[in-house]
Amino acid sequence: MIADLRPIFLIVGMLIATLGGAMFLPAAVDFLADNDDWEVFAFTGSITLLIGLGLYSGARGTSQGMSTRQAFVMTTSVWIALVLFGSIPYLLSGAVPTFTDAFFESMSGLTTTGSTVITGLDTQPPGILLWRGIQQWLGGLGIIVMAVAVLPMLQVGGMQLFKIEAFDTAEKIMPRATQISGMLTLVFIIITAMCILAYTLAGMQISDAVIHGMTTVATGGFSTKDASMGFFDSHAIHIISVAFMILGSIPFILYVQATQGQPWKLWQNSQVQVFFLILVFCTFIAWLLNNSVEDTDGITRFVEAIFNVTSIITGTGYSSTNYGQWAPGANAFFFAIMFIGGCAGSTSCGIKIFRFQILFETLKQHLSRIFYPSGIFMMRFNGKQIEDSAATAVMNFFAVYFLLFGIFAILLNLTGLDFLTSMSAAGTAISNVGPGLGKTIGPASTFQDLNDTAKWILSAAMLVGRLELFTVLVLFMPRFWRT
């Protein structure tokens, strides 16, 4: 049994140690700002680093590979362990009053959801604000690597469609999977640096630019201000944010291919093409809804429409205005688009564009067979034939996704939340978007006022949604644990 856990301990220990090392950055920032919280981060970072190195050292020397079962356990274990250790600074620093709040904030950060229970962000110490940004940045990077290296192998929710594309194509670029991860990390760092520079040139203070740069590219949505991006009241900053939220929602393996002399892969990818079409269409709808608002000029209405649509579809969760107060139907519109998500292999959340493409191909094939029973119709994605097993996996994902959404909504309603709050909270959590709808958890509010039971339910929903449902659910099947 211990031998079976060694590969898991190796990966978990390495990532815990990385998280512990990252805690020294906010420690240094608080120390330079003469804030006593530097001691919290230094202490927590030291403990986390030692525990991570201990797990890693104890598991070193294992030569065996990782089985599919071990990969499932490792993926969920990593996320839970990182959330637990990442919650400690919130609690010890006094940023939140309870462990429930600390766990919720940490889960929201690492899953790049962006829902928050912290109020008074404008006056929070710089270390806590930086830690929130670091968590989302590391979570976004982890999702990219997981989408390329783990989920295709586990064949979760149709992700096997990207196994050949992710590994065979990448192996033609570089010989080893570790080098692929290295290139993905380098691209992620470069795009983040570009975003930070753009925000700085647009007028943000460097501290705000760094944190927003990390959370924008990670499509996380944590801000340094209670008013989120609305605080800056700048068309330039909002458009920059739109551009980099989109860059964070495109498959990062395409950027790697572009750096290796294949830039056409970016615009030839059907998933990217559909993603942009959906953004354009939904922006137009949002502009119509916002067009009924008085005392707002045309440019502002357009910027608010494209910013908030991009933020919700990509799962970033920034807000520039309370779009719930737009024309009738705005709440229903934003509730619907929060499920869409960006492209597979990006930092984005939600159902993902490729699954909607597979759904369309499946329906088209079914209708064609009704009209032409003797015909032979092939389903295709990105120019390649879709196997029936992949299409079935995607259909199962849709069914389980909305089943879980309904279950989480009912559970939240049973805790005392009203219908709108329950529905939007369940949707925003399982889709890892951030803000919900209504007065309690809307774009102008936080999740602080929710009861503890609701926060634990939402934490579970965030984890399940971020890890593509089946990665977590399979662990609850007795058959999975049989030898």
N, C-alpha and C positions, 0 to 999 in steps of 0.2 A: 504493500500500500504506500509506504514512504517513497519507494522508488518511483511509483506512479506520480507522486507529487513533486519530485525534484525539478522537472522542467517547468512546472507551474511556479514553484518558489523562485526559480532562477529569474523568470520574466517579472514576476510581481516584485521581487526584491530590487531588481534593477530600476524599475519605474518608481518605486517608493523612494529609493535613494535619489533619483532625479528630482522628484517632487521636494524632498528635503533640501537638496542643494538650491532649488529655486526659491526657497523661503528666505535665504540670506539676502536676496535682492531687496525685498521690502524692509528687511532688517536694516540694511545699509541706508535706504532712503529715510526711514524713520530716525536713524541715528544722526544723519546729516541735518534733519529737520528738528533735532532736539526733542523728539517725541519718545516717551518711555516705552511705547509699543515695540521698539526695536528689540527689547529684551524678550518679549513674547515670541517674536519670529526667530530670534537667535536660538532660544531654548528649544522651541518646537522643531526648528530646522535640524538642530543637532540630534535630537532624539529620533526624528524621522529618518535622517541620513544613516544613523547607526543601525536602526532596525532594518532598513533596506539593505545595507551592506552586509548585515548578518545573514539575512535570508539568501542573498546572492552568493556570498562566500560559502555558505553551507551546501548550496546546490551546485556549485561549480564542479566541473569534472565529469558531469553527466554527458554521455555520448549518444544517448538514445534520442530519437526524434520525438515529435509531439503527435500523439494520436488525435483523431477527431474529437473524441470525448474529452481529452485533456485540453484541447483548444477551446471547447465550449466553456469548461470550468475556468480556464485561465482568463478568458475575456471578461466574464462577469466578475470574477474575483478581483481582477485588476481595478475595475471601475469602482467597486464597493470599497476596496482598500484605500484607493486614492481619495475617494470622497471622505472617508472617515478621518484620515490624517489631515486632509485639507480643511476640515471643519474646525480643527483645534484652535488655530489662530483667531477665528471669529469669536469663539467662546471665551478664550483667555484674555483677549483684548477688550472685551466688553462691547464689541460692535453689535452683538445680539445678546438677548437676556437668557436664552435657554439652549440646550443641546439640540432640541428639535429645530430651532431656527438656524443654528449653525450647520446642521446636517443638510437642511433644505437649501441654504445658500450655497454650500459647497457642491451639492448635487446639481443645482441649477448652473453653477459655474462650469464644472467639468463636462457636463452634457451639453454645454453651450445653449442652454435654454434661455437664460436671461431674466427669469422671474426673480424678484428680490423681496426680502423681508426687512432690509435695512432702510431706515428713513434718515433724513438729514445728510444725504451724501455730500452736499456742498461743504459741510463742516467736518467730515470724517478725516482722520489722519491719513496722510499720503500713503503710508505702508499698506493699510487695509484696501484702499482704492487700487493700488498697484497689484496686490495679491489677487483681487477679483479679476483683474485683467489677465494676469499670468495664468490663473486657473482656466479661463476660457481659451487662451491661446494654446496652452498645452492640450486641452480637451479637443480643440479643433484639429491640431496636428495629429493627435492620437486617432481621431476618427478617419483621417485621410489614410494613414498607414494601415489601420484595421480594414478599411474598405478595399485596399489593394492586396493586402497580404493574408487576411484571415477570413473575411466573409465569403469570398469566392470559393475557398476550400470547404467551408461549412455548408455551402449551397443554401444560404438563408434568403428566403423571400425573392428568389430569382437572381440573386447576386452571382450565381454560377455563370451567367451570361458574360461576366467580365473576367472570367478566369483566363481565357485565352488572350483577350485584349490586354489584361493587366500584366500577366506573367510572360507570355510568349513575346509580345511586342516589347516589353521592358527588357527581356533577356537579350533581345537583338541590340538594344541600346547599350546595356551593361551586363556583365556576366553573372552578377550575384544579386540576390534579393536584398541583401544589406545595403548594397550600393544604390539600389532603387530607392530604398527608404531614405538614404542620405541625400539623394537628389531631390526627393519630394520635400525633405526638411529644408534644403537650401532654397528651393523655389518659394517655399512658405515664408522663410525669413526675408527674402528679397522683396516679395510683394508686401509684406508687413512694413518693411523699411520705407518702401515707396509711399505707402499709405500715411505713415507717420510724417514723412517729409511734406506730402501734399496738405495734410491738415495744418502743419506748422506754417506753411506759406500762405494758407487761407486765413490765418489769424488766430489759431488756437495756441494757448500756452503749451510749452513743450511737455509738461507733465500730463495735461489733458490729451495732447496729440499721441503720446506713447500709449496710453491706456486705450484710447478709442481706436488707435491703429490696430492694436492686438485684438480687440473685441469685434472690430468691423470685419477683418479678414477671416476671423474664426466664425463669423456670422453668429456671434454670441449675444451682443446687445447690452452687456453691462456698461453703464455710463458712470461718469464722475459727478453727475448732476441729477437732482431729483426730477428735473424737467426733461431729462434725457437730451436728445439732440435739439429739442425745441429751445433749450437754454441759449444756444449760440445764435439763433435767429439770423442765419446766414445762408443764402441760396448757394454760395460757393461750397460751403462745408457740406451742405446736404447733397449736392450733386457729386462731390468727391466720395461721400459715403455710399451713394447709389452705385458708383463705378466699382468701388472695392467690395461691396457686398456681392455684386454680380461676379467679380473675379473670384471671390471665395466660394461661389456656388457652381463653378465649372470644374469638371474632372481635372484634378491636378496632374494626372498622368499625361494629359494632353499638353500641359506646359513643359513637362520633361521632354516630350517628343518635339515640341517646338524649339527647345534649346538645342536639340540634336539635328536640326536642319529640316524638320517637318512641320512648319507653322500652319500649313493648310489643314492639318488634322483638326485644328480648333474649329474652323467654320464648316468643315465637311461632316462633323459629327452630328447625327440626327437628333440626339438628345439635347445638344446645345441649341440647335435650330428651333426645336419645339419650345425650349425654355424661353428663348427670346420672344417668340410669337405669343406665348402666354403672358409674359411681362407687358408687352405692348398692348394686348387686348385688355388686360385687367387695369392697366394704367388709364386707358381710355374710359372704362367704366367708372373708375374712381374719380376721374376728372369730371365726368357728368354728375356724379353724386356731390362733388365738392363745388360744382359750378352754381349750385343754388344758394351757397353761402354768401351773404351780403358783406359789403365793406372789405372785400379782398380782391386784389388785382389779379389779372389773368396769369401772370408769370408765377405769382405765389401759389395760386390754385394748382397750376401744373406741377410745380416743384413738390408741393405737399402730396399730390396724387402719386407721382412716380416714386417719391421717397417712401411713403408709408406702404404702398403696394410692394415695392422691392423688399422692404424690411420684413413684412409679414410672410410673403411667399418664400423668401430665402430662410426664414426662421430666425432672423437676427433679432427682431423685437424692439429696435429703436422706435421712438415716436417723436414727431415734431409738432403734433397737434392732437387734440381729442377728436379723432375721426368718428367716434360714436355720435357726435353732435352734428354730423353732416345730414344730408337729406335722408328721409325715410328709406330704409333698405340698406343703409351703410353698415349697420351692425351685422345683418345677415350676409352681406357681401364679404366683409373682412373675416367673418366666422368661416365661410366656405373656403376662402383662399388660404387660410392658415394650414390646411391639410396638404397643400400641393408639394411644397419643398423644392429644392434645386436638383442638381444632377447627382447621380451616384458617383462616388469617388471624390466628392468635394466635402467641405465642412458643413454644408447645408443639411437641414433636417427634413422632417415630413415624409410623405409617402414616396417621393422622388419621381422625376419626370419619366424615367424609363418604364416605370410600372404603368403609368397612364398610357404610354405608347403600346405596351404589351396588351393592356386591356382593350385598346382600340383595335389592335390586330386580331385579337381573339373574337371580338364581336363581329368584325368584318368577315372573318372566316366562317363564323357560325351562320351569318345571314346569307353569305354566298352559297353555302351548302344547302340552305333552305330553298333558294331559287334554282340552284343547279345541283341536284343530288348526285349526279354522276361526275361532277367536276372535281378536279384536284387543286386545292388551294393551299399555298405555303404561307406561313406567317414569317415575317422578316423584321429584324431589328438591326439598324445600322448596316443594311445591305447583306446581312447574314441570316440564314434560316434559323428560326427559333424552334428548339426541341420541345416536344409536348411536356416533358418534365419541368422545364423552365417556366412555360406558360402556366402550368398547374400550380407551381410554387408561387407565382405572382397572384393568381386568383385566390389561393389560400391566404396569402398575406393580406389582401384586401378584406377578406371575410373576417380574419382574426383581428385585424386592425380596428375595424368598426365595431366588432363585438366587444373588444377591450375598452374602446372609447365609451360604449354604452354602459359597461360595467362600472368603469371609473366614475362616470357622470352620476349613476344611481347611488354609488357609495358616497359621493360628495354630497348629494342631495339628502341622504340619510343623516349626515352630520349636521344638518341644519341650514345649509346654503340654499339660496333661492335657485329657481330653474335656470335663469340666464347665467348666473355665476357658476353653477355646477357644470353646465354644458360647455361654457367657454373655458373654464379651468381645466376640465378633462381634455378638451381639444388642444389647448395651448401646451399642456404638459406632455401628452403623448406625441405631439408634433414638434416639441422642443422649440416653441416660438418665443414665449416670454409673456407679453401682456395678454390679458383676457379682455372681456367686455363687461360693461356695466360700471356702476359707481365703485364697487368694492375692489375689483382687480383690473379695471380698465387701464388704458394707456396713460392716464393721469394719476394712477394709484399704485399701491404695492400689495403684496400678499401678506403683510404683517398682521392684518386684522383677522385672518382665518384662524380657526381653531387648530390645535395640535394634530388631531386626528386627520383633518383635511390635508395638512402639510405632509404627513407621512404617506397618505394615499397619493398625493401629487409627486412626492419624491420617487415612489415606486413607478408611477406612470412615466416620469422623466427617464428613469433608467431603462425601462422596457422599450420606450420609444427610441431612445438613442442607440440601443443595441439591436435594433431591427426585430423586436418581438421574440422570435423563436430562439435566439441566442440565450435568453433568460428563461423562457417558458419550458424549454426542453429539460432544464434541470429539475423541474417538478414532476417529471414522468418517472415512475418506478423502473420502467424498462431501461431507461438511460443508465441506471446505476448497476444493472445486472452485468456480471462478468461474462 
